[in-house]
Amino acid sequence: MGAGSDRAALIPPDAPKPSRYERLRAWLADQVADQADRWRLWAPVAFGGGCALYFALKSEPPLWPLLLATGVTAAAWLGARRRGLSRRWTLPLLMLACLAGGVAAAKIRTLSVAGPIAPAMSEPTVIEGWVVDIDSRGERGARLVIAPVRVRGLEPEATPIRLRATVRGEPPPPGAPVRLFAILNPPPAPAAPGAYDFGRNAWFQGLGGSAFALGETRPAVLDDPPWRLRMEMRVNAARFALAQAIVARLGERTGGVAAAMTTGHETWISPEDQQVMRDSGLAHILSISGLHMAIVGGFVFFAVRLGVAAWPWLALRVSGKKVAAWAGLIAVGAYLIVSGAPPPAERAAITASIAFLAVLLDRQAISMHALAVAAFAVLILQPEAIVTPGFQMSFAATAALVALAESWPPRTREISAPWPIVWAQRLGNWLVIAVMASLVAGLATGPFAMQHFNRTAVYGLAANLLTAPVADFVMLPALALGAALEPLGLGAPFLWVAGQGVDLMLAIGQGVAGLPGAVRTIPSAPAAALPVAFIGVLFLCLWRGRLRWLGLPLALAVLIWPRPPAPDVWIGDGGTNAAFRMEGHAVVLRPGVRQFAVDLWSRRRGLEATARPAEGWTCSRFSCASVARDAAPLALWWGRRAPSSDQLAALCAQAPIVSVRAVVETLPSACDGRLVLDGLDYARGGAVELWGEGASWRALWTARARGDRPWSRQGDPDFSDSGG
């Protein structure tokens, strides 16, 4: 019996009946009492909140006040515990200490990865360096990670530690010394204010710039690299060789997907297949993350445990469970190396390792406490993970699945039932569990998919249910065995089995993605909605009892939060492309230019990107404007040279907003009363969104939304938020 029934048994029969208020108060007290062993689960939530608070700041805080706050709150919590104060005192102090510790940890991490950022160079330059790894295939060529040795025009202390370079033709292998004639820029800023910050992500990955090669990649003569870089390139060369071997075995289409799931190389995956996987809700299978680590580590764990049990002599002398846990740890570590250790794989490896360590310490491997320890470990090592979609979706889904397992009723064992009935019941139970697990995980990750990617795969549940048995029991285990045996020349049969699974998965994805209404675009909610939804999801998972349902409306915040009006005009970073809103569409002035940025902005604002009509526009090699005066809100000049006074006057005569990529020295009288933005504005502010307010315009610049942070451009825009 619970605490409430025990209390009822102590009430005398002739006692007055408690009032409704007293019963409610007693019920709430019972609900709180049931959380006795759950309060500590909120410590990593508070720590993550501190990390998120650091990244939400608009200016960089100094380190010493953060360390001081952490020390004071931690000392207060320890002092309260030593004095034996009740939980009503120690718990808030623990949460404050974790919150302050999260802010300090994020600041320390930012300082520890600090490196030079490449400037935006006006002319192409020569880059000489080592190919560290092959990243992925881009729209204009393969992407390489390069460790530059020399960059013409930059001093050694100003040379970035790593660069991401897009090259033409066949990419050179890891470990090759190369020479590029390329355009060098800092990591890209967000495509729109509030959008995903690629520059911040590059900062924590040690990438100090991006380069675009203008010619063929040539070999270079360089001194021997440091031993750490040499070892990293050797590992990456072995990974790339394994990926090439898989592609050679299975063909470019099937092998490209298999190589991506094994080594992380997405070089051979076509854009069409990537789109199919996104539209069907199966794209998460391509990225090495928690699913892959769990399947590979779990497969090795159960295989080794079964092997120990099948050898009676060994089973009597060792703990098969702990031997299997050690084998699982080794498998996870090996998979992390083979995958190239991208941040999502590192987080997944930490989580899986915590589970195996729990087995070694005779603790429950799958529990909320183990998940809390894993979250703490990930955030201490990578505080920046708190603002990444991968971390948010992975831990939300895992917490939801663990909560489902905690509340799932125990299975009743059959007694002397015929085996057909037993197997039918087990199959039915498995189907119910699979459907519920996919549904719960999908609901938990839904708010983050809506906010970050602005798209929902309507039939993603069905696609994942159809794919899960193949991926979990056939494809990924066979890939693990095939990748392990391929260097010995023995991986062919296992890779063939994995290839059949990949083909079936692609067929399922193509069928689901082709269904009517397979993808729904959802505009992003205001920034405050996502933290509210995260807290709601965690409250649903961590709270024990009926009060957990108070978290449901919070978890739905991203879905139900009112969307603000979409901007009337968007101008991309540098002023090279722009779009304006018209009847639910984003009319793009230069279709195909900076298409990724155009698509990202239009999806965030719930608009469908369409090309400007061929009729009614006067466009030249460097400019575009509507024929009729003020028929469109924007005229665009994207030439590197500034327009002449007559050309600028003609643009101002046609539109209330004129965007010029170059710097404009003087404005002609025809531009009076017009909003003219030039290269100086874009250099300071980045991309901009504009809302018309009568005769004036309200502007939101990317630089103002990012703030003055180490990974952002220095300085604040020197202009007001409105103009006319």
Buried (B, 14 or more C-beta within 10 A) or exposed (E): EEEBEEEEEEEEEEEEEEEEEEEEEBBEEBBEEBBEEBBEBBBBBBBBBBBBBBBEBEEBBEEEEBBEBBBEBBEBBBEBBEEEEEBEBBBBBBBBBBBBBBBBBBBBBBEEBBEBBBEEBEEBBBBBBBBBBBBBBBEEBBBBBBBBBBBEEBEEEEBBBBBBBBBBEEBBBBBBBBBBBBBBBBBBBBBBBBBBBBBBBBBBBBBBBBBBBEEEBEEBEBEEBEEEBEEBBEBBBBBBBBBBBBBEBBBBBBBBBBBBBBBBBBBBBEEEBBBBBBBBBBBBBBBBBBBBBBBBBBBBBEBBBEBBEEEEEEBEEEBBBBBBBBBBBBBBBBBBEBBBBBBBBBBBBBBBBBBBBBBBEEBEBEBBBBBBBBBBBBBBBBBBBBBBBBBBBBBBBBBBBBBBBEEEEEEEEEEEEEEEEEEEBEEEEEEEBBEEBBBBBBBBBBBBBBBBBBBBBBBBBBBBBBBBEBBBEBBBBBBBBBBBBBEEEEBEEBBBBBBBBBBBBBEBBBBBBEBEEBBEBBBBBBEEBBBBBBBBBBBBBBBBBEBBEEBEEBBBBBBEBEEEEBBBBBBBBBBBBBBBBBEEBBBBBBBEBBBEBBBBBBBBBBBEBBEBEEEEBEBEEBBBBBEEEEEBBBBBBBBEEBBEBEBBBBBBBBBBBBBBBBEBEEBBEBBEEBBBBBBBBBBBBBBBBBBBEEEEBBBBBBBBBBBBBBBBBEEBBEBEEEBE
